[in-house]
Amino acid sequence: MMHTMLKTLGFVFLCHLILAQSPQIIRGPYLQSVTPNSGIIRWRTDIPSSSQVFLGENLSNLQLKVIDNQQVTEHVVTVSHLKPNKKYFYSIGDLKNMSTASENRYLKTAPALGSKASVRIWALGDFGSGSANQKAVLKSIVSFTETKRPDAWIWLGDNAYSNGKEEEYQARVFDIYQNDFFQNLNLYPAPGNHDYGGKHDPSLPPYFKIFSMPVNGELGGLPSGVPSYYSVNYGQVHLVSIDTELIEPSGLQLVSGKGLQYEWLERDLKANKLPWVIVYFHKPPYSKGSHDSDTESDMKLMRENVNPLFEKFKVDLVLAGHSHVYERTHPMRGHFGINSSFDASKHVFANTKAPNHYVVGKDGQGVIYVVNGSGGQLGGQKAEWPMKSSVYSNNKDGGSMIFDISQHRFEAHWVSSAGDVKDHFIIEK
Ligand SMILES: [Fe+2]
């Protein structure tokens, strides 16, 4: 009798031990550096384990396998030899236990470089606050994209408040977007001042450890070699993610119009061959929302020293956050002064077919600047709101943007947290 009891207790203890040792996924999976033929699947476990990914075009037959025997908690698995613009379902785990595959867990490879396929991009700024607005903005995009999912996701910085800490990324970013988007949407982020925790040294913030940026020209952009800034070609659009916070070892920042990042940006824009260009970063050159570009030096310097590059290389759209509002300017050239110096007769360069419908002629058109910083945070108004250069401004509703981009047409929607399209514009080339 005693012997049997001891055996039973021993068995129960062993079961507990096995269960206790079975690694639990505590973050992810999430997709990084997705290219036409490859991608990185990342996740985190509570205890070190091996990594295994099963992958396949058919949910019930995941025949591709990638194994990494290293015992780690930060799992970073590259899957390669994939076909462009294809959906691959996947499951993750270790050599003993695999998660169940599901319809929502997939990696869709980027279009082949040069592909003329239309792409849909979701741009989100200043979101990771844990606010009701953040959740409402997410819900509005889930609903807006129900019948046509985004292909790529770009972040405009201030991704996790208040200091870009690990636990803030977990509670205010991963826990909120995990099921709807992290496990199936290709992410190309940019950092903000809150992600840097108010510092300017990229060796410190968790942002640079959590994300794997395509810095080697994997998607056709000019290699940057550093994770602060990079570019990718996605369908017919050249996406350039730059870093307004970084102070280089030389002491220079991008806003000075000098230094490694500025030089890279100039070379990258010059090398681009695609018809559409979006440059995105955190601190906007023009805003009168929760930040004031007339008085804040980073924003003023950005406008004076970097905007001329955007004009020179005919960037279509410059996207930023930082100011917790939405502001969209006319297509502009040569307006590098304060708000009151804007003169529509001098600074607007656009051929308008209908309201908010631009047709780019042989002389090109001005650059459209958008502040899209109410993906979680919301509100703010400085003197002279709304800006003279603004076509549409909103500091009452949160929201985020959806772009549909094909070879000759660029369509933008700003979708409010209530699910309404409050701003909409089209550019044709
Ligand atoms: Fe900010």
Boltz pocket constraint, residues with backbone or C-beta under 6 A from the ligand:
constraints:
  - pocket:
      binder: B
      contacts: [[A, 158], [A, 192], [A, 193], [A, 194], [A, 282], [A, 321], [A, 322], [A, 323]]
      max_distance: 6.0
